[in-house]
Amino acid sequence: MKLAFVGKGGSGKTTMASLFARRAAALGHPVMAIDADINQHLAAALGLDPEAAAMGPVLGEHLHRIKDYLRGSNPLIPSADLMLKTTPPGPGSRLLTVGESNPVFDTLFTEHDGIRFAATGGFVDDDLGVSCYHSKVGAVELLLNHLVDTTDEFVIVDMVAGAEAFASGMFTRFDHTFLVCEPTLRSVGVYKQYLGYAEDYDVRISVIGNKIDDDDDIAFLREHVGDALIGWCTRSRYVKAAERGTVGPVGALEPENLAVIDAARERAATDGKDWAKFTRQAHDFHRKAALAWGNDRAGVDLADQIVPGYVLGEHLLRAQHV
């Protein structure tokens, strides 16, 4: 399952993403976690050494190499220069699986407590004033477009805060989106904004309440998000200790808060995957990107890279092994 964690800055989305990833890994699920926020905090939340993680390779600095690997022998993509962040796979493209060994995963991801982790990378001095952060997360979008995962696997992406995720089509690359929401007008405002943008794209959104103190907080969230609320986490001594550098075993999380993480995992698994929708939306956004700016840059019609009958899914992996 490809899962996004979104929300207002400071809502706790990174904490929730890390708890989800660590809980799933502890239960034996294959897990991949990607930090796609401009503020890079997921590594520390997962228990990695933040200084060591900051010194490691980041996806955003290796976009051309990622493109060159993913295009494989696809005859419609003779050069990495003809790939956009929206480019979908086709016959000859390299498809990825969560647990495989390949030159991209082996060099740009690290393993920690059963979780395969990578970061997009934050802004550096050379980016200021001349670069958009969404150009960096293009590497993540391409990986998601070429990744064949199952309902028993979890690919967790900590997204940029607020509604900035809608600056690209990456918001459609997920089987389920979890919006972490505090009981405040600003936080539920982000939910309503997200819902408004997503309603035309059949994006599955569930709300996880966070920093809940009392019944009034729960009532406030129910009033503003309704049935989208699948659970809520109270203020947590475990999380406070983790934010101070003591990351204990995830099973030590307060039972009522751990139950919310489990409910989110069960919701995602129950809703399942829709490869036809995933592929259709990939094609739609690639056409839009090609028409808006890609064709002018490339000098050719990049929409011709789309193979209408090529639907991503596990059947393609089985065909490769026949």
C-alpha positions as CSV (number, residue, x, y, z in Angstrom):
1,M,0.0,0.0,0.0
2,K,1.2,3.5,-0.9
3,L,0.3,5.8,1.9
4,A,0.6,9.6,2.4
5,F,0.7,11.4,5.7
6,V,-0.3,15.1,5.4
7,G,-1.5,17.9,7.6
8,K,-0.8,21.4,8.9
9,G,2.8,22.1,9.9
10,G,3.2,21.0,13.6
11,S,0.1,18.8,13.5
12,G,2.2,15.7,14.2
13,K,2.1,14.1,10.7
14,T,5.8,13.1,10.8
15,T,5.3,11.5,14.2
16,M,2.3,9.7,13.0
17,A,4.0,8.5,9.8
18,S,6.9,7.2,11.9
19,L,4.7,5.4,14.3
20,F,2.8,3.8,11.4
21,A,6.0,2.7,9.8
22,R,7.6,1.3,12.9
23,R,4.4,-0.5,14.0
24,A,4.0,-2.1,10.6
25,A,7.7,-3.2,10.5
26,A,7.4,-4.6,14.1
27,L,4.5,-6.7,12.9
28,G,6.6,-8.2,10.1
29,H,5.3,-6.1,7.1
30,P,7.9,-5.0,4.5
31,V,8.1,-1.2,5.0
32,M,9.5,1.7,3.0
33,A,9.5,5.2,4.4
34,I,10.3,8.3,2.4
35,D,10.7,11.9,3.8
36,A,9.2,14.2,1.1
37,D,8.8,17.2,3.4
38,I,11.0,20.3,3.0
39,N,11.7,20.0,6.7
40,Q,13.5,16.7,7.0
41,H,12.5,15.2,10.4
42,L,11.3,11.7,9.5
43,A,14.7,10.0,10.0
44,A,15.0,11.2,13.6
45,A,11.4,10.1,14.3
46,L,12.2,6.6,13.0
47,G,15.1,6.4,15.4
48,L,18.0,7.1,13.0
49,D,20.9,9.3,13.9
50,P,19.7,12.7,12.4
51,E,23.3,13.9,11.8
52,A,24.2,10.7,10.0
53,A,21.0,10.8,8.0
54,A,21.7,14.4,6.9
55,M,25.1,13.4,5.6
56,G,23.7,10.5,3.5
57,P,22.6,10.6,-0.1
58,V,19.2,12.1,-1.0
59,L,16.8,11.3,-3.8
60,G,16.5,14.8,-5.1
61,E,20.2,15.0,-5.9
62,H,20.1,11.8,-8.0
63,L,17.1,12.5,-10.2
64,H,18.8,11.9,-13.5
65,R,20.3,8.6,-12.3
66,I,16.9,7.5,-11.1
67,K,15.4,8.4,-14.5
68,D,18.1,6.6,-16.4
69,Y,17.5,3.4,-14.3
70,L,13.7,3.4,-14.5
71,R,13.5,4.0,-18.3
72,G,15.3,0.6,-18.8
73,S,14.9,-0.5,-22.4
74,N,11.6,1.3,-23.0
75,P,11.8,2.3,-26.7
76,L,9.5,5.3,-26.1
77,I,12.1,6.8,-23.7
78,P,15.4,6.8,-25.5
79,S,17.0,9.2,-23.0
80,A,16.6,10.2,-19.4
81,D,16.4,13.8,-20.6
82,L,13.0,12.9,-22.1
83,M,11.5,11.8,-18.7
84,L,9.4,14.1,-16.6
85,K,8.6,13.4,-12.9
86,T,5.2,12.3,-14.2
87,T,6.5,9.8,-16.8
88,P,4.6,6.5,-16.4
89,P,6.2,3.1,-17.1
90,G,5.7,1.1,-20.3
91,P,7.0,-2.0,-21.9
92,G,10.7,-2.2,-21.2
93,S,10.6,0.1,-18.2
94,R,12.1,-1.1,-14.9
95,L,9.5,-1.9,-12.3
96,L,10.3,-1.8,-8.7
97,T,9.3,-3.9,-5.7
98,V,9.5,-2.9,-2.0
99,G,12.1,-5.4,-0.9
100,E,14.2,-5.8,-4.0
101,S,17.9,-5.0,-4.4
102,N,18.7,-2.6,-7.2
103,P,21.2,0.2,-7.8
104,V,18.8,2.9,-6.7
105,F,17.6,1.3,-3.5
106,D,21.0,-0.1,-2.6
107,T,22.7,3.3,-2.8
108,L,20.0,5.9,-1.9
109,F,18.1,4.1,0.8
110,T,19.2,2.9,4.2
111,E,17.9,0.1,6.4
112,H,16.8,0.7,10.0
113,D,14.8,-1.7,12.2
114,G,13.2,-3.4,9.3
115,I,12.4,-0.1,7.5
116,R,13.9,0.9,4.2
117,F,14.3,4.7,4.4
118,A,15.2,7.6,2.0
119,A,14.9,11.3,2.1
120,T,14.2,13.7,-0.7
121,G,16.6,16.2,0.7
122,G,15.9,19.8,1.9
123,F,16.8,23.1,0.3
124,V,20.5,24.0,0.1
125,D,22.0,27.5,-0.6
126,D,22.1,26.9,-4.4
127,D,18.3,26.3,-4.4
128,L,17.3,29.5,-2.8
129,G,15.4,31.8,-5.2
130,V,15.9,29.6,-8.2
131,S,14.4,26.2,-7.4
132,C,11.0,24.9,-6.5
133,Y,10.8,22.2,-3.8
134,H,8.5,20.2,-6.0
135,S,11.3,19.7,-8.5
136,K,13.1,17.7,-5.8
137,V,10.1,15.5,-4.9
138,G,9.9,14.5,-8.6
139,A,12.3,11.6,-7.7
140,V,9.7,10.3,-5.3
141,E,6.9,10.6,-7.8
142,L,8.8,8.7,-10.4
143,L,9.6,5.9,-7.9
144,L,5.9,5.6,-6.9
145,N,4.9,5.5,-10.6
146,H,7.2,2.5,-11.1
147,L,6.6,0.7,-7.8
148,V,4.5,-2.5,-7.7
149,D,3.6,-3.0,-4.1
150,T,1.0,-5.3,-2.4
151,T,-1.6,-4.9,0.3
152,D,0.8,-6.5,2.7
153,E,3.5,-4.0,2.1
154,F,3.6,-0.4,3.2
155,V,5.2,2.5,1.4
156,I,4.8,5.5,3.7
157,V,5.5,9.1,2.5
158,D,5.7,12.0,4.9
159,M,4.5,14.8,2.6
160,V,5.1,18.5,2.6
161,A,2.9,20.4,5.1
162,G,-0.4,22.0,4.3
163,A,-2.0,21.9,0.8
164,E,1.4,22.3,-0.9
165,A,1.2,18.7,-1.9
166,F,-1.3,19.7,-4.6
167,A,1.4,21.6,-6.6
168,S,2.0,18.3,-8.4
169,G,0.0,15.2,-9.3
170,M,1.8,13.2,-6.6
171,F,-1.2,13.4,-4.3
172,T,-2.9,10.8,-6.6
173,R,0.0,8.3,-6.2
174,F,-1.3,6.9,-3.0
175,D,-3.8,4.2,-2.1
176,H,-4.8,6.1,1.0
177,T,-4.1,9.5,2.5
178,F,-4.0,10.1,6.2
179,L,-4.5,13.7,7.3
180,V,-3.3,14.4,10.8
181,C,-5.6,17.0,12.4
182,E,-5.4,19.0,15.6
183,P,-8.6,20.3,17.2
184,T,-8.1,23.8,15.8
185,L,-9.7,25.9,13.1
186,R,-6.4,26.2,11.2
187,S,-5.9,22.4,11.2
188,V,-9.4,21.5,10.1
189,G,-9.0,24.3,7.5
190,V,-6.2,22.3,5.9
191,Y,-8.4,19.2,5.9
192,K,-11.2,21.1,4.1
193,Q,-8.8,22.6,1.6
194,Y,-7.3,19.2,0.9
195,L,-10.7,17.6,0.6
196,G,-11.8,20.3,-1.9
197,Y,-8.7,19.8,-4.1
198,A,-9.0,16.0,-4.0
199,E,-12.7,15.5,-4.5
200,D,-12.4,15.4,-8.3
201,Y,-9.7,12.7,-8.2
202,D,-11.2,10.0,-6.0
203,V,-8.6,10.3,-3.4
204,R,-9.2,8.3,-0.3
205,I,-8.7,10.5,2.8
206,S,-9.0,9.6,6.5
207,V,-8.5,11.9,9.4
208,I,-6.4,11.0,12.5
209,G,-7.0,13.4,15.3
210,N,-3.9,14.3,17.3
211,K,-3.0,16.2,20.6
212,I,-6.5,15.4,22.0
213,D,-7.0,16.5,25.6
214,D,-10.7,15.9,26.2
215,D,-14.2,15.2,24.8
216,D,-14.6,18.7,23.6
217,D,-11.6,18.2,21.3
218,I,-13.2,15.1,19.9
219,A,-16.5,16.8,19.4
220,F,-14.8,19.7,17.6
221,L,-13.2,17.3,15.1
222,R,-16.4,15.3,14.6
223,E,-18.2,18.6,13.9
224,H,-15.7,19.6,11.2
225,V,-14.6,16.4,9.6
226,G,-17.5,14.0,10.3
227,D,-17.1,10.4,9.3
228,A,-13.6,10.9,7.9
229,L,-12.3,10.8,11.5
230,I,-11.1,7.2,12.1
231,G,-9.6,7.8,15.5
232,W,-7.5,10.1,17.7
233,C,-4.3,10.2,19.7
234,T,-4.1,11.8,23.1
235,R,-1.1,13.7,24.2
236,S,1.6,11.1,24.7
237,R,4.4,10.8,27.1
238,Y,6.0,8.3,24.7
239,V,6.0,10.8,21.9
240,K,7.3,13.5,24.2
241,A,10.2,11.3,25.1
242,A,10.9,10.4,21.5
243,E,10.9,14.1,20.6
244,R,13.6,14.5,23.3
245,G,15.7,11.8,21.7
246,T,14.6,8.7,23.5
247,V,12.8,6.5,20.9
248,G,11.5,3.4,22.7
249,P,10.0,0.3,21.2
250,V,6.8,1.2,19.4
251,G,4.9,-1.4,21.4
252,A,5.5,0.9,24.4
253,L,3.2,3.5,22.9
254,E,0.1,4.1,25.0
255,P,-2.4,1.3,24.2
256,E,-5.2,3.6,23.2
257,N,-2.8,5.5,20.8
258,L,-1.4,2.2,19.4
259,A,-4.9,1.1,18.7
260,V,-5.3,4.2,16.4
261,I,-2.2,3.3,14.5
262,D,-3.5,-0.2,14.0
263,A,-6.9,1.1,12.9
264,A,-5.2,3.2,10.2
265,R,-3.3,0.2,8.9
266,E,-6.5,-1.8,8.8
267,R,-8.4,0.9,7.0
268,A,-5.7,1.1,4.3
269,A,-5.6,-2.7,3.9
270,T,-9.4,-3.0,3.8
271,D,-9.8,-0.3,1.1
272,G,-7.2,-2.1,-1.0
273,K,-5.5,-1.1,-4.2
274,D,-7.0,0.1,-7.5
275,W,-4.3,-0.3,-10.2
276,A,-6.6,0.8,-13.0
277,K,-7.3,4.2,-11.3
278,F,-3.6,4.6,-10.3
279,T,-2.6,4.1,-14.0
280,R,-5.3,6.3,-15.4
281,Q,-4.4,9.1,-13.1
282,A,-0.7,8.7,-13.9
283,H,-1.5,9.0,-17.6
284,D,-3.8,12.0,-17.1
285,F,-1.2,14.0,-15.1
286,H,1.6,13.1,-17.6
287,R,-0.5,14.5,-20.4
288,K,-1.1,17.7,-18.4
289,A,2.6,18.1,-17.6
290,A,3.6,17.4,-21.2
291,L,1.2,20.0,-22.6
292,A,1.9,22.6,-19.9
293,W,5.7,22.6,-20.2
294,G,7.3,19.3,-20.9
295,N,6.8,19.3,-24.7
296,D,8.3,22.7,-25.1
297,R,11.4,21.7,-23.2
298,A,11.8,18.3,-24.9
299,G,10.9,19.4,-28.5
300,V,8.6,16.3,-28.9
301,D,5.2,15.2,-27.7
302,L,5.9,13.4,-24.4
303,A,2.3,12.2,-24.2
304,D,3.4,9.7,-26.9
305,Q,5.2,7.8,-24.1
306,I,1.8,6.7,-22.7
307,V,0.9,3.1,-23.6
308,P,-2.9,3.0,-23.0
309,G,-3.2,-0.7,-22.4
310,Y,-0.2,-0.9,-20.0
311,V,-1.8,-1.0,-16.5
312,L,0.6,-1.2,-13.6
313,G,0.1,-4.1,-11.2
314,E,1.4,-7.4,-9.9
315,H,0.4,-9.2,-13.2
316,L,3.4,-7.4,-14.8
317,L,5.8,-9.0,-12.3
318,R,4.3,-12.4,-12.9
319,A,4.7,-11.9,-16.7
320,Q,8.4,-11.0,-16.2
321,H,9.0,-14.4,-14.6
322,V,7.2,-16.5,-17.2
